[in-house]
């Protein structure tokens, strides 16, 4: 079971530090010292160097942010970010709440807020995003390959949610967060384990 509340930035940072330790066997201070040894380097060069060192994903992002600073959207309060996402479409907020309750049935899921969406992250990576796409629809983006031929469900292909989330389910009401949505969320979660 997962806490359905978005994680505050400080907790996300601690989670990413844990991911760095788990992935590399070394902690934050070790990596920051190695980065200082590199001397002046731009963000792109540092990302390339970290990738060559086997540091990717959230641990790499953590080290980049620790070195070059965190974006404003990262350190803003989760509630503030979500309120801003739904400020001009308050009738869609209950859809997000329903998806978060549904995701709460999965084990070890964290909820991370961004400027334009809410990310659902499992033990290893983000498996879904929830984004108010129009004034009448919230999209649930899933990190899964769309089956071929496409199933006769609400699952559709998309490029609007980024390359990591090629499938989406459009939701126009909280009632649409049903057993089908729960099954696709679980499928996306399991695919990232």
C-alpha positions in Angstrom: 0.0 0.0 0.0 1.2 3.5 -0.8 0.6 6.8 0.8 -1.6 8.7 -1.7 0.0 12.1 -0.9 2.7 13.5 -3.1 6.2 13.4 -1.6 7.7 16.7 -0.5 10.9 17.6 -2.3 13.2 16.8 0.6 11.8 13.2 0.7 12.2 12.8 -3.1 15.8 14.0 -2.7 16.5 11.4 0.0 14.9 8.7 -2.2 17.2 9.7 -5.1 20.2 9.6 -2.7 19.2 6.0 -1.8 18.9 5.1 -5.4 22.4 6.5 -6.1 23.8 4.4 -3.2 22.0 1.3 -4.4 23.0 1.7 -8.0 26.6 2.6 -7.5 27.6 1.4 -4.0 28.7 5.0 -3.2 26.9 7.8 -1.6 26.2 11.4 -2.6 29.4 12.9 -1.0 31.6 10.4 -2.8 30.1 11.4 -6.2 30.1 15.1 -5.5 33.9 14.9 -4.6 34.5 13.0 -7.9 32.6 15.7 -9.8 34.7 18.4 -8.1 37.9 16.6 -9.2 36.6 16.9 -12.8 37.0 20.7 -12.6 34.8 23.1 -14.4 32.4 21.2 -16.7 29.1 22.0 -18.3 25.9 20.1 -17.6 26.0 18.2 -20.9 29.6 17.0 -20.4 28.8 16.0 -16.9 25.8 14.0 -17.9 28.0 12.2 -20.5 30.7 11.5 -17.9 28.1 10.2 -15.4 26.6 7.9 -18.0 30.1 6.6 -18.9 30.6 5.9 -15.1 27.3 3.9 -15.1 25.2 6.6 -13.3 21.9 7.0 -15.1 18.3 7.9 -14.4 17.3 9.4 -11.1 20.8 9.2 -9.6 22.3 11.1 -12.6 19.6 13.7 -12.3 20.3 14.1 -8.6 24.0 14.7 -9.2 23.3 17.2 -12.0 20.8 19.1 -9.8 23.2 19.0 -6.8 25.9 20.5 -9.0 24.0 23.0 -11.1 21.0 23.7 -8.9 17.5 22.4 -8.7 14.7 23.8 -11.0 12.2 26.0 -9.2 9.5 23.4 -10.0 11.4 20.8 -8.1 11.6 22.6 -4.8 8.1 24.1 -4.8 5.6 22.4 -2.5 3.7 19.5 -4.1 0.3 21.0 -3.2 1.3 24.3 -4.8 2.3 22.5 -8.1 -0.9 20.5 -8.2 -3.0 23.5 -7.4 -1.4 25.3 -10.3 -2.0 22.4 -12.7 -5.7 22.4 -11.9 -6.3 26.1 -11.3 -8.2 26.7 -14.5 -9.9 23.3 -14.5 -10.9 22.5 -10.9 -13.5 19.9 -12.0 -10.6 17.7 -13.2 -8.9 17.5 -9.8 -11.1 14.6 -8.6 -9.8 12.6 -11.5 -6.2 13.0 -10.2 -7.3 12.1 -6.7 -9.0 8.9 -8.1 -5.9 7.8 -10.0 -3.8 8.4 -6.9 -6.1 6.3 -4.8 -5.9 3.5 -7.4 -2.1 3.7 -7.5 -2.2 3.5 -3.7 -3.2 -0.2 -4.1 0.3 -0.9 -5.5 3.3 -1.6 -3.3 6.1 1.0 -2.9 4.8 3.8 -5.1 5.9 7.4 -4.7 4.0 10.3 -6.0 6.2 13.1 -7.4 4.8 16.4 -8.6 6.2 18.4 -11.5 5.1 21.6 -13.1 2.8 20.0 -15.7 2.1 16.5 -14.3 2.2 14.1 -11.4 4.6 11.1 -11.8 3.9 7.7 -10.2 7.2 6.0 -9.5 7.8 2.4 -8.5 10.8 0.9 -6.8 13.0 1.4 -9.9 11.4 4.0 -12.2 8.4 6.1 -13.1 5.7 3.9 -14.6 2.9 6.5 -15.2 2.1 10.2 -15.3 -1.1 12.0 -14.8 -1.5 15.2 -16.7 -4.5 17.6 -17.2 -4.2 17.8 -21.0 -7.3 19.8 -21.9 -10.0 21.6 -19.9 -12.1 18.4 -20.1 -9.6 15.6 -20.0 -6.8 14.2 -17.8 -4.4 11.8 -19.5 -2.9 8.9 -17.7 0.3 8.1 -19.5 1.8 4.7 -19.2 5.3 3.4 -19.7 4.3 0.4 -21.7 4.4 -0.7 -25.3 1.0 -0.5 -26.9 0.0 -4.0 -27.9 -0.3 -4.7 -31.6 -3.0 -4.8 -32.7 -4.3 -2.3 -30.2 -6.7 -3.7 -27.6 -10.3 -2.8 -27.9 -10.1 -0.7 -24.7 -9.6 3.0 -23.9 -5.8 2.6 -24.2 -4.4 4.7 -27.1 -1.0 5.5 -28.4 0.4 9.0 -27.8 3.4 11.2 -28.3 2.0 14.1 -26.2 3.3 12.7 -22.9 6.9 12.1 -24.0 8.8 9.2 -25.5 8.8 7.3 -22.2 5.0 7.1 -22.0 3.8 5.9 -25.4 0.3 4.8 -24.2 -2.4 6.8 -22.6 -5.9 6.6 -21.3 -8.0 9.7 -21.5 -10.2 10.3 -18.4 -13.1 12.8 -18.3 -14.5 11.9 -14.9 -13.4 10.1 -11.7 -15.9 7.3 -12.4 -13.7 6.4 -15.4 -10.9 5.4 -13.0 -12.2 1.8 -13.0 -11.0 -1.8 -13.0 -9.6 -1.3 -16.6 -7.5 1.7 -15.4 -6.3 -0.3 -12.4 -5.3 -3.2 -14.5 -3.3 -1.0 -17.0 -1.6 0.8 -14.0 -0.6 -2.5 -12.5 0.7 -3.7 -15.9 2.8 -0.6 -16.3 4.0 -0.9 -12.7 5.0 -4.6 -13.2 6.8 -3.7 -16.5 9.2 -1.4 -14.7 10.2 -3.9 -12.0 
